[in-house]
Amino acid sequence: MAAITPALIKELRERTQAGMADCKAALTDADGNIDGAVEIILKKGIVKAANRAGRVATEGEIRTFVSADSSSALIVEVNCQTDFVARGDEFRNFVTNVTEVAKGAADGVDLNTLDYPGAGKTVDAVRNELIAKTGENTVVRRWQRVAATSADGIVHSYVHPGSKLAVLIEASAPAGKKGAPEFLKFIDECSMQIAAMSPIVVSKNDLSQGDIDRQREIFTAQLKEEGKPEASWPKIVEGKVAKWYTEVTLLGQDAVIEPGATIDKQREALGKVLGGEVTIHRFVRFSLGEGIEKKSDDLAAEVAKLM
């Protein structure tokens, strides 16, 4: 059996807000698998929902760049340990130069291995020098490029104030309408919707059958724990799944800016105005420090006491 460590219990509690004893029991039942333990807690009805992001955010900055013709864009996350360093000129200049490196990089390459502008050194070498100056660990954590897949498509960027949350979204307009003010306004509002409401896919067609089946299992297990008559389960579960679609899909969500209308209804209405199909192809959402553990002394002491 896998070891049930304080760190695992801490992470599970942060994801589910369940009690320490429940977290330890779930991890034991799941043989130390964190995702399995989340499912156990959901199925038992101990909590009704769990965070997709595993751990508390750290500091740093998320930066985006969009090409002049909006045909491509990229998003970069660089982490440090404190907001004080993140707001400093040296760190911000480092992020600027790392973004420049990303502009010319091949998709998926480790930016740390590439040449840092004007230094005659790699990004990783300059990163280590920055660590020595600031006394804080600095990490070029992740980056991604998104390119328009059609001649009538654009990639749009939204960075939330504070640069700790950013979105790239790819969409296409009817022929000749990608510069239409109505289209650009809609895509900008969609990017803010993604930032605020955290959908995981564009539409339910983008969800895997495995994800849907897993959610059905969770809802069924919750009904069992609640003591609902088994004959009523299928109808209730399908209703819950339908509601889940409206929470995790961008097109299914109610628009924050126009209450009472879904994003999909807005998309359809815009298509009629522009005389053709408006399509949202994909999006990328970076939230600073997503999944990175940040030390919490009080919680660590609580876990240690339980163990």
KEVOVO-845160 format. One line per 10 residues: number of its first residue (from 1); their letters; for each residue x, y, z of N, C-alpha, C. Coordinates in steps of 0.05 Angstrom, whole numbers, always signed. Layout:
// residues N
NUM	a	X:Y:Z:X:Y:Z:X:Y:Z  ...
This chain:
// residues 307
1	maaitpalik	+17:-24:+0:+0:+0:+0:+17:+25:+0  +9:+45:-15:+25:+70:-17:+24:+85:+10  +45:+99:+16:+46:+114:+41:+27:+138:+40  +12:+142:+62:-6:+164:+64:+8:+186:+80  +20:+205:+65:+37:+225:+77:+20:+250:+85  +31:+266:+104:+18:+291:+111:+13:+309:+87  +32:+309:+68:+29:+326:+44:+5:+318:+27  +0:+291:+25:-23:+281:+10:-49:+289:+24  -50:+286:+50:-74:+294:+65:-79:+324:+63  -58:+339:+64:-60:+368:+62:-72:+376:+34
11	elrertqagm	-61:+363:+13:-71:+370:-14:-100:+362:-17  -107:+339:-7:-135:+329:-9:-154:+348:+6  -145:+357:+29:-163:+376:+44:-166:+402:+29  -145:+412:+16:-146:+437:+1:-164:+434:-23  -165:+410:-35:-182:+406:-58:-211:+402:-51  -217:+390:-28:-244:+383:-21:-256:+398:+3  -239:+409:+20:-248:+422:+45:-261:+401:+64  -256:+376:+59:-265:+355:+78:-247:+355:+102  -257:+342:+124:-242:+340:+149:-217:+323:+146  -198:+327:+164:-173:+312:+163:-177:+282:+164
21	adckaaltda	-194:+273:+182:-199:+244:+185:-212:+233:+160  -230:+247:+148:-243:+238:+123:-223:+236:+101  -205:+256:+100:-184:+256:+79:-165:+233:+82  -157:+227:+107:-139:+205:+112:-152:+178:+104  -178:+175:+112:-192:+151:+106:-196:+147:+76  -202:+168:+62:-206:+167:+33:-180:+159:+19  -158:+171:+28:-132:+164:+16:-124:+135:+21  -131:+126:+45:-125:+98:+52:-141:+80:+33  -167:+86:+30:-184:+69:+12:-174:+70:-17  -163:+93:-25:-154:+97:-52:-125:+89:-56
31	dgnidgavei	-113:+77:-36:-85:+69:-37:-66:+92:-45  -72:+116:-34:-55:+139:-37:-59:+154:-63  -78:+146:-80:-84:+160:-105:-101:+185:-99  -91:+209:-104:-105:+233:-97:-131:+236:-112  -131:+231:-138:-156:+233:-154:-177:+213:-145  -168:+189:-139:-186:+168:-129:-198:+176:-103  -182:+189:-86:-192:+197:-59:-213:+219:-62  -208:+237:-82:-228:+258:-87:-255:+246:-95  -254:+226:-112:-278:+212:-120:-292:+199:-97  -277:+186:-79:-289:+173:-56:-303:+193:-38
41	ilkkgivkaa	-291:+216:-34:-304:+237:-17:-329:+247:-30  -328:+251:-57:-352:+261:-71:-374:+240:-70  -367:+215:-74:-387:+193:-75:-400:+189:-48  -385:+193:-26:-396:+190:+1:-413:+214:+9  -412:+235:-8:-428:+259:-2:-417:+276:+20  -391:+271:+27:-379:+287:+49:-378:+316:+40  -371:+320:+14:-373:+347:+2:-387:+343:-25  -398:+364:-36:-412:+362:-62:-395:+370:-85  -372:+383:-80:-355:+392:-102:-326:+393:-93  -308:+392:-112:-279:+393:-105:-266:+411:-125
51	nragrvateg	-245:+425:-117:-229:+442:-135:-214:+426:-155  -214:+435:-180:-198:+422:-201:-168:+428:-196  -162:+452:-187:-134:+459:-181:-127:+447:-154  -105:+432:-154:-99:+417:-130:-90:+433:-107  -73:+453:-110:-61:+466:-87:-61:+496:-89  -54:+509:-67:-55:+538:-64:-35:+551:-83  -43:+574:-94:-25:+587:-114:-1:+599:-101  +21:+601:-117:+45:+615:-109:+45:+642:-123  +68:+656:-122:+70:+683:-133:+83:+683:-160  +84:+707:-173:+97:+709:-199:+80:+725:-219
61	eirtfvsads	+81:+718:-244:+66:+733:-264:+59:+715:-288  +36:+721:-300:+28:+709:-325:+28:+731:-346  +42:+726:-368:+45:+746:-390:+34:+734:-416  +22:+750:-433:+13:+741:-459:+24:+759:-481  +25:+748:-505:+33:+763:-528:+15:+755:-551  +4:+774:-566:-12:+769:-590:+0:+781:-614  +2:+767:-636:+14:+777:-660:-2:+801:-671  +11:+818:-687:-3:+842:-697:-28:+836:-713  -29:+813:-726:-53:+806:-742:-72:+787:-727  -66:+783:-701:-83:+766:-684:-85:+737:-694
71	ssalivevnc	-66:+728:-710:-67:+701:-720:-54:+681:-701  -39:+690:-682:-28:+672:-662:-22:+688:-636  -19:+673:-614:-14:+685:-589:+0:+665:-571  +12:+674:-550:+24:+656:-531:+20:+666:-502  +22:+648:-484:+18:+653:-455:+41:+640:-440  +52:+655:-421:+76:+646:-406:+71:+651:-376  +79:+631:-360:+77:+634:-331:+105:+631:-319  +113:+651:-303:+138:+650:-288:+132:+654:-259  +142:+637:-242:+136:+638:-213:+160:+647:-197  +153:+660:-175:+173:+666:-153:+159:+661:-127
81	qtdfvargde	+172:+668:-104:+161:+661:-79:+144:+682:-65  +149:+707:-71:+134:+729:-57:+125:+750:-77  +103:+763:-70:+92:+785:-87:+112:+808:-88  +128:+812:-67:+148:+833:-67:+167:+830:-90  +178:+806:-94:+196:+801:-116:+181:+802:-143  +157:+792:-144:+142:+792:-169:+137:+820:-179  +135:+840:-162:+131:+867:-170:+157:+882:-176  +179:+870:-171:+205:+883:-176:+213:+884:-205  +229:+904:-212:+237:+908:-240:+254:+885:-250  +271:+873:-234:+288:+851:-243:+271:+827:-251
91	frnfvtnvte	+252:+820:-235:+235:+797:-242:+218:+803:-266  +206:+827:-267:+189:+834:-290:+205:+835:-316  +229:+845:-315:+246:+845:-339:+253:+816:-348  +256:+799:-328:+262:+771:-334:+238:+759:-349  +214:+764:-339:+189:+754:-352:+187:+765:-380  +193:+790:-384:+192:+802:-411:+210:+788:-430  +235:+782:-421:+254:+769:-439:+247:+739:-444  +236:+726:-424:+228:+699:-427:+205:+698:-448  +187:+717:-447:+166:+719:-467:+177:+723:-495  +198:+740:-497:+211:+743:-523:+223:+717:-533
101	vakgaadgvd	+235:+702:-515:+246:+675:-522:+223:+657:-533  +201:+658:-520:+178:+641:-527:+168:+647:-555  +169:+673:-563:+160:+681:-589:+174:+666:-612  +199:+660:-608:+214:+646:-629:+218:+617:-624  +206:+606:-603:+210:+578:-596:+191:+560:-610  +200:+535:-614:+183:+515:-625:+163:+506:-604  +139:+499:-612:+118:+491:-593:+128:+468:-575  +124:+471:-549:+130:+449:-531:+159:+449:-521  +176:+466:-531:+204:+465:-523:+207:+476:-495  +227:+466:-480:+234:+477:-453:+248:+503:-457
111	lntldypgag	+236:+525:-449:+248:+552:-453:+274:+555:-438  +277:+540:-416:+302:+542:-400:+327:+535:-416  +323:+519:-436:+347:+510:-452:+355:+529:-474  +338:+549:-479:+343:+567:-501:+360:+592:-493  +370:+606:-513:+388:+629:-507:+372:+653:-497  +382:+665:-476:+369:+689:-464:+378:+713:-480  +360:+731:-487:+367:+754:-505:+390:+771:-494  +411:+775:-510:+433:+792:-504:+451:+784:-481  +449:+759:-473:+465:+751:-449:+487:+731:-456  +485:+718:-479:+504:+697:-485:+502:+673:-467
121	ktvdavrnel	+479:+670:-454:+474:+649:-435:+446:+638:-440  +441:+615:-428:+414:+604:-430:+395:+618:-410  +369:+614:-415:+349:+624:-397:+354:+613:-369  +361:+588:-367:+365:+575:-341:+389:+587:-326  +410:+595:-341:+433:+607:-328:+426:+634:-317  +411:+650:-332:+402:+677:-322:+382:+673:-299  +366:+653:-301:+347:+648:-279:+362:+642:-253  +383:+627:-254:+399:+621:-230:+412:+646:-219  +421:+664:-237:+432:+689:-228:+411:+706:-214  +387:+706:-224:+365:+721:-212:+359:+710:-184
131	iaktgentvv	+360:+684:-182:+355:+671:-156:+376:+681:-135  +401:+683:-144:+423:+692:-127:+418:+721:-118  +407:+737:-136:+403:+766:-130:+379:+769:-111  +358:+756:-116:+333:+760:-101:+331:+743:-76  +346:+721:-76:+344:+703:-53:+319:+685:-54  +305:+686:-77:+281:+670:-80:+283:+652:-104  +270:+629:-101:+269:+611:-124:+252:+623:-146  +261:+620:-170:+246:+630:-194:+244:+607:-214  +220:+603:-224:+215:+580:-242:+200:+589:-267  +212:+583:-290:+197:+586:-316:+180:+561:-318
141	rrwqrvaats	+155:+564:-310:+138:+541:-305:+125:+528:-329  +112:+545:-345:+98:+533:-368:+92:+555:-389  +87:+547:-413:+79:+565:-434:+64:+550:-456  +49:+564:-472:+34:+552:-493:+28:+572:-515  +28:+562:-540:+21:+579:-563:-5:+569:-574  -21:+588:-583:-47:+582:-597:-47:+597:-624  -52:+583:-645:-53:+595:-672:-80:+591:-684  -89:+611:-699:-115:+610:-713:-114:+588:-734  -135:+572:-735:-136:+549:-753:-150:+555:-780  -160:+580:-783:-173:+587:-808:-166:+616:-815
151	adgivhsyvh	-170:+623:-840:-164:+651:-849:-183:+671:-837  -206:+662:-828:-226:+680:-815:-225:+678:-784  -203:+667:-774:-200:+663:-746:-181:+682:-733  -184:+686:-707:-166:+703:-691:-160:+689:-665  -139:+698:-652:-133:+690:-625:-133:+715:-608  -148:+715:-587:-151:+739:-569:-139:+732:-542  -129:+753:-529:-117:+750:-502:-131:+767:-482  -135:+757:-458:-145:+772:-435:-127:+767:-411  -117:+788:-399:-101:+785:-374:-116:+800:-352  -123:+786:-331:-137:+798:-309:-119:+817:-294
161	pgsklavlie	-129:+840:-284:-112:+858:-269:-97:+844:-247  -71:+850:-245:-54:+836:-227:-36:+815:-240  -43:+807:-265:-27:+789:-281:-24:+761:-268  -45:+753:-253:-44:+726:-240:-63:+707:-253  -77:+716:-273:-97:+700:-288:-98:+710:-316  -96:+692:-336:-97:+701:-364:-110:+679:-381  -121:+688:-404:-135:+670:-422:-127:+676:-451  -124:+655:-466:-123:+657:-495:-147:+643:-507  -160:+654:-527:-184:+642:-539:-181:+644:-569  -187:+621:-583:-187:+621:-612:-215:+619:-622
171	asapagkkga	-222:+636:-641:-250:+636:-652:-249:+645:-681  -270:+638:-696:-271:+647:-723:-298:+660:-729  -299:+679:-748:-323:+694:-755:-331:+685:-783  -355:+694:-792:-362:+690:-820:-342:+703:-838  -340:+694:-863:-320:+705:-882:-320:+735:-883  -296:+747:-879:-293:+775:-881:-302:+791:-856  -310:+777:-835:-321:+792:-812:-304:+789:-787  -280:+779:-789:-264:+775:-764:-256:+801:-751  -257:+823:-766:-251:+850:-754:-276:+865:-745  -300:+853:-748:-324:+866:-740:-324:+873:-711
181	peflkfidec	-332:+897:-703:-332:+905:-675:-349:+886:-657  -372:+877:-668:-389:+859:-653:-376:+833:-647  -361:+822:-666:-346:+797:-663:-324:+800:-642  -309:+822:-645:-286:+826:-626:-297:+831:-598  -319:+845:-595:-331:+849:-569:-340:+823:-556  -352:+806:-572:-362:+780:-562:-339:+762:-553  -317:+761:-568:-294:+745:-561:-281:+756:-536  -279:+782:-533:-267:+793:-509:-284:+786:-485  -311:+788:-488:-328:+781:-465:-326:+751:-459  -323:+734:-479:-319:+705:-475:-294:+700:-459
191	smqiaamspi	-272:+715:-465:-247:+710:-451:-250:+718:-421  -265:+739:-416:-270:+747:-388:-288:+726:-374  -307:+715:-389:-324:+694:-378:-307:+670:-370  -288:+662:-387:-270:+640:-381:-254:+646:-356  -244:+670:-354:-228:+677:-331:-244:+676:-305  -269:+686:-306:-286:+687:-283:-299:+661:-275  -307:+645:-295:-324:+622:-289:-310:+594:-293  -286:+594:-302:-269:+570:-303:-281:+546:-317  -293:+549:-341:-302:+525:-355:-277:+508:-362  -282:+483:-367:-259:+465:-374:-257:+458:-404
201	vvskndlsqg	-280:+461:-418:-280:+456:-447:-299:+476:-460  -298:+478:-487:-316:+496:-501:-345:+485:-501  -349:+460:-509:-376:+448:-509:-375:+420:-498  -399:+409:-494:-400:+382:-483:-388:+361:-502  -387:+367:-528:-374:+349:-547:-345:+346:-542  -333:+364:-527:-304:+363:-520:-298:+347:-495  -319:+339:-481:-316:+322:-457:-313:+293:-466  -295:+278:-453:-291:+250:-459:-314:+234:-447  -320:+211:-458:-341:+194:-447:-333:+184:-419  -307:+181:-415:-297:+173:-389:-304:+194:-368
211	didrqreift	-300:+219:-374:-306:+241:-355:-336:+241:-349  -352:+238:-369:-382:+238:-365:-390:+214:-348  -380:+191:-354:-387:+167:-339:-378:+169:-310  -354:+181:-306:-344:+185:-278:-362:+204:-262  -372:+225:-276:-390:+243:-262:-416:+230:-256  -426:+213:-274:-451:+198:-268:-447:+180:-244  -424:+167:-242:-419:+150:-219:-418:+166:-193  -407:+190:-194:-406:+207:-170:-434:+214:-161  -450:+223:-181:-478:+231:-174:-494:+207:-163  -490:+184:-176:-504:+160:-167:-497:+153:-138
221	aqlkeegkpe	-471:+154:-132:-461:+148:-105:-472:+168:-85  -474:+193:-92:-485:+213:-74:-514:+207:-68  -530:+199:-88:-558:+193:-84:-561:+169:-65  -543:+149:-68:-543:+126:-51:-538:+134:-22  -518:+152:-18:-512:+161:+9:-536:+177:+21  -550:+191:+4:-573:+207:+13:-598:+190:+19  -597:+164:+10:-620:+147:+15:-643:+151:-4  -638:+162:-28:-659:+166:-47:-668:+139:-58  -694:+136:-65:-703:+111:-77:-688:+105:-103  -679:+80:-105:-662:+73:-128:-676:+76:-155
231	aswpkivegk	-703:+73:-155:-718:+75:-180:-716:+104:-191  -711:+123:-174:-711:+151:-183:-683:+160:-192  -663:+143:-187:-635:+151:-193:-630:+159:-222  -638:+143:-242:-631:+150:-269:-640:+178:-277  -665:+185:-271:-675:+211:-279:-661:+234:-265  -656:+230:-239:-642:+251:-223:-614:+254:-233  -600:+231:-238:-572:+233:-247:-570:+247:-274  -588:+241:-292:-587:+255:-318:-592:+285:-315  -610:+292:-297:-614:+321:-291:-589:+334:-280  -575:+320:-262:-551:+331:-251:-529:+333:-272
241	vakwytevtl	-527:+313:-289:-507:+314:-311:-513:+338:-329  -538:+342:-336:-545:+364:-353:-537:+391:-340  -541:+393:-314:-533:+418:-300:-503:+420:-299  -490:+398:-296:-460:+397:-296:-449:+408:-323  -462:+400:-345:-454:+411:-371:-454:+441:-371  -474:+453:-359:-477:+482:-359:-455:+496:-341  -442:+480:-324:-422:+491:-307:-394:+488:-319  -389:+466:-333:-361:+460:-342:-356:+467:-371  -378:+473:-386:-374:+481:-415:-378:+510:-418  -361:+523:-434:-364:+552:-439:-391:+558:-452
251	lgqdaviepg	-398:+543:-473:-423:+549:-488:-447:+545:-471  -445:+527:-451:-468:+521:-435:-472:+540:-411  -452:+555:-405:-454:+573:-382:-472:+597:-387  -485:+607:-366:-499:+632:-368:-479:+655:-370  -484:+673:-388:-465:+695:-392:-465:+714:-368  -441:+720:-358:-438:+738:-335:-448:+766:-343  -441:+774:-367:-447:+802:-376:-476:+805:-384  -489:+783:-392:-518:+785:-401:-533:+763:-387  -541:+767:-362:-556:+746:-347:-581:+737:-362  -586:+711:-361:-609:+700:-374:-603:+689:-402
261	atidkqreal	-580:+694:-412:-572:+683:-439:-546:+667:-435  -546:+643:-448:-521:+627:-447:-502:+638:-468  -477:+631:-465:-456:+639:-485:-464:+628:-513  -475:+604:-513:-483:+593:-539:-505:+609:-552  -525:+618:-537:-546:+635:-548:-535:+661:-558  -516:+672:-544:-503:+697:-554:-488:+692:-580  -475:+669:-581:-460:+662:-605:-479:+659:-629  -501:+646:-625:-520:+642:-647:-532:+669:-656  -538:+686:-637:-550:+712:-643:-530:+729:-659  -504:+728:-651:-484:+743:-666:-481:+732:-694
271	gkvlggevti	-482:+706:-697:-480:+694:-724:-502:+705:-743  -526:+709:-732:-548:+720:-749:-542:+749:-757  -530:+764:-739:-523:+792:-745:-501:+793:-766  -481:+775:-764:-459:+776:-782:-463:+760:-807  -485:+745:-808:-491:+731:-833:-476:+705:-837  -471:+690:-815:-456:+665:-817:-450:+653:-790  -434:+632:-790:-428:+618:-765:-405:+631:-750  -409:+635:-724:-388:+643:-706:-380:+618:-689  -354:+612:-690:-345:+587:-676:-323:+594:-656  -326:+583:-632:-304:+584:-613:-291:+557:-614
281	hrfvrfslge	-265:+556:-621:-251:+531:-625:-238:+520:-600  -225:+537:-584:-211:+528:-560:-203:+551:-544  -194:+545:-519:-183:+566:-502:-162:+554:-484  -145:+571:-473:-125:+564:-453:-128:+583:-430  -130:+572:-406:-133:+589:-382:-111:+582:-363  -94:+602:-356:-72:+598:-336:-80:+614:-311  -80:+601:-289:-83:+614:-263:-57:+610:-248  -47:+632:-238:-20:+632:-226:-17:+611:-205  +4:+594:-208:+10:+575:-187:-9:+551:-185  -26:+548:-205:-45:+526:-205:-31:+499:-200
291	giekksddla	-38:+485:-178:-27:+459:-173:+0:+460:-159  +10:+484:-151:+35:+486:-137:+30:+489:-107  +43:+474:-91:+39:+475:-62:+52:+499:-50  +37:+513:-33:+49:+536:-18:+47:+530:+11  +68:+532:+26:+69:+523:+54:+49:+537:+71  +35:+521:+88:+17:+532:+108:+24:+519:+134  +37:+534:+151:+47:+522:+176:+25:+511:+194  +3:+526:+197:-18:+517:+214:-30:+491:+204  -36:+489:+178:-47:+465:+167:-27:+442:+169  -2:+447:+164:+18:+426:+166:+19:+415:+194
301	aevaklm	+17:+432:+214:+17:+423:+242:-7:+406:+248  -30:+414:+236:-55:+399:+240:-53:+371:+229  -41:+369:+204:-37:+343:+192:-18:+326:+208  +4:+338:+217:+24:+323:+233:+11:+312:+258  -6:+328:+270:-20:+319:+295:-38:+295:+289  -52:+296:+267:-70:+274:+259:-54:+249:+254  -31:+251:+240:-15:+228:+233:-2:+215:+258
